[in-house]
């Protein structure tokens, strides 16, 4: 099931951390729009480095709420059989 396993098993290993660190200065300066809702991420807002639903690529910084709502919706769809689970 998606979401199980270690952080690295779920795609949050060194490559993810490197991408996040690369984005961090721009997010801290308030220069980045959320990849999901397209609204600006404020310099003091929490953010996640988003990825495509199949986790084959990063989509860019996203508000924490936007990112986690999308992840929950995707997991729900997989559990209901509306989407196929991907190899994370």
N, C-alpha and C positions, 0 to 999 in steps of 0.2 A: 504494500500500500504506500502511496506517496507520503512523504513526511516521516518515514521511519528510517532508522539507521543514524549514523553519525552525521555531523555537519558536513564533513567531506563527502560522505556517501550521497548527501542531498545536493551537492554542487556548491558548497560554500568553503572550498579549500583555498589554497594559496592564490590561484588565478582570480578568484572572486575578491579576495582581500586586496589584491593588487589593483583591480579595477575600481574598487570602492575608494581606496586611498588616492587614486588618480582624480576622481570626481570631487573628493572632499573639499579642497580649497575653493572651487567654484561654488559649491553648495553653501559653504560658510560665508561667502561674499554675497549670497542672494542672487546669483546669476542663472540659476537653473530652474526650468519648468519641469513639473512632474510628468514622467513619460506616460502615465495613465490619464490623469484628469486635465493635463496641460496648464494647470495653474502654477504660479511661482512657488517654489519651496523657500520658505523664509529662512534666514540665516540661523535661527535658533530652533527650527523645527526638527523633529526626528525624521529620519529618512532611511529607506532601504534601497539597496541596489536591486532593481527589478530585473526580471528575466522573462523570456517568452514562456508561454504555458508548457511547452515541451522541454524547456530548460536547455535549448540548444544555443541560445545567445542571450546576452544581457540587453535589456531595453533601456536602461539608464536609471538615474535616481527617481524614486517615487516617494510620495508621502507614505509614512508607515501605514496609515489607515487605508489608503488606496491599494497598496501592495498586499496587505493582509486580507482585505475583503476579497480581492481577486483570487488569492490563494484558497481562501475558504470556499468561494463559489466553485472553483475548479475541483476541489476535493469533493464537494457535495455532488457535483455532476458525475464524477467518477463513481462515487458510491451508489448513485441512483442508476448507473449504467448509461448515462447520457453521453459520456465521453469515455474513451479508452485510457487506461493508465499508461503513462510513458515510463521508459527507463530513466530514472532520475539520476 
